Every structure is written in C-alpha cells, then in structure tokens.
Amino acid sequence: MNITLCCANTKAEPWLAGLRMALPHATITEWHPGAPPADHAVVWQPPQQFIDEQQGLKAMFNIGAGVDALLKLQLPSSMKIVRLDDAGMAVQMAEYVCHAVIRYFREFDRYEADVAQGLWVQRKPRVRNDFPVGVMGLGVLGERVTQALRQFEFPVRGWSRSPRSVEGVACYAGPSAFRTFLSSCRVLVNLLPLTLDTRNILNHDTLSLLRPGAYVINVARGAHLVEEDLLALLDSGHLAGATLDVFRTEPLPAGHPFWTHPAITITPHTSARTLREESIAQIAGKILAFERGEAVVGLVDPVLGY
C-alpha cells in the first residue's frame, strides 16, 4: 500500500514519521511533482497539479474537518474524500465557544474595560434563561459544543440542514425553520460547513432576526459572514458584539476595522487546532478500514459539501 502526503503550510516530517509508525507495512512518502502514483493520500490544501497527477487515488484523507478548499478543485468523480471527525478538536471548540459565551453573558469584557480605567463597578447579574444560545451546525463539533453549553445551564437551540436529535437541545432543521430558530437566539454560534448554500449566511437579513442585543460567534469559515453587515448591526446597536476566529482573508489585513472595533474580539483561527498524534491515529484507522472494505466515518458528499 502506497500513501502520499501533500500538505501545504505544514511541516511534513512529523506527519511522515507518525504515519510510518502507525502504518508500518505501508510505503509513505511526501508528494512532489512527477511522483509515482499512490493508493491513498493524506492532504491539506493540495494544488490542482497534485489531483491531476494522482488520478488513481482510492481516497484522500483530509487532516482537518473542513473540506471546502478540496471541493474547489477539479476532482475525479471516483475519488473519495474523507475528513477528520474529531481528533481532539471537539473539546477545543467547546472550550472556545463556552469561553466566548460566558465572557459576554457575565460581562467580563466590560469589567476588563472598567478595571483598565481604575473603576470599581458591579453590575446586576443577568438571568440565564434570557440568553438562549443557538448553534448552527450539529455535526461532531456542534453537538459537543451544545453539550458543553448545557453544563452551564444555558437554554440551547440547534439548527442543521437535516433533522437531528440532541439531548437537551431544541432542534430545528431545514430552511423552513431557519428564521424561527434565529429569532429565538440571544447568542448565535456558527459551526456550519462552507457550501454554496451557507456562503454569506450571516448577513444583515439573518442577523437582524436575532434578539436585540444579541452576540455572534463565528468559528466556522470567514466566508459565512458578510463583514459589512456585521459592522452595520453592531454600530446600530442591534448586536452587542461578536467573537470571530475566522475571516475572509487570513491573516486579517492590517487596517481592517475588526482589529479596532470595541465590540469585536478576534483570534487568529485558533479555536480548534488539528492535534497531530490524534489525527494520525484516526487517519491510519480510516485507511485500514477502507482497505478492509469497511464503512469509513467522515466520508464527504461532494454535492452537500461536507
């Protein structure tokens, strides 16, 4: 079994060493133009040349949960794409989202501003039931986030393309329920995959449906958010603030208004990082299952985009 590694902006050696240890009977090499054909590929943002040269791949295993970069390429219809379904990212995402929600709910950002000015101010405690949190996307990461939020006793709603059932979560599904879902939320968390249907889904129309004084947390993809619309709704007072981890252009350009807007907290696409050891173990297990003809979790539907 021959496996090739093609991962942009990623040090190859640790991945090669880990994969060779996990799959000792396989031949594992880093791809270069003109490399011999392989059976499987472990990839992150490969170029079109890689796809054109490796037409005989049985499957490509992505080292992240998001596959939007892969689906922009011209792929053979027979080529299978498999994504990571957790590999240590779910708990990181739950940490990040809970931190952002609690910081907003407990007004820690305002306390920080007060302390910076030498002010000793106590605010009236907020009522938790007045701050329902809506999670868009109920995959592995989204479901983990909802369960973490429930531990802090927030009312939790969830929305997904197809019907889902999650313990303790009021679930909505499909376009017909989207507006009702949004209007029930005081905090909105975006964990959707990026597809043609979800691009620009966080826009003036949809964000205006949130309860007045709502808070937005985007940890999915920058292209989900219409940046100008967010800024307009923040400046109008309809939205109280936002925590953003992903952006249309990364790194975020110097001079972008997000850097200095007082109601926006930004982080450099770090809400849930790929953990190499866990990812290698998961990918190796998926490759072996694929070779045995077993069902593989994380198989991507190119039509749906995830």
ABEGO torsion letter per residue (X at the ends): XBBBBBBBGBBAAAAAAAAAAABAABBBBBBBBGBBBBABBBBBGBBAAAAAABAABABBBBABABAAAAAABBBBAABBBBBBABGGAAAAAAAAAAAAAAAAAAGAAAAAAAAAAGBBBBBBBBBAAABBBBBBEABAAAAAAAAAAAAAGBBBBBBBABBBBBBGBBBBBEAAAAAAAAAABABBBBABBBBAAABGABBAAAAAABBBGBBBBBABBAAABBAAAAAAAAAAGABAEBBBABBABOBBBBGBAAAABAABBBBBGAABBBBAAAAAAAAAAAAAAAAAGBBBBGBBBAAAGX
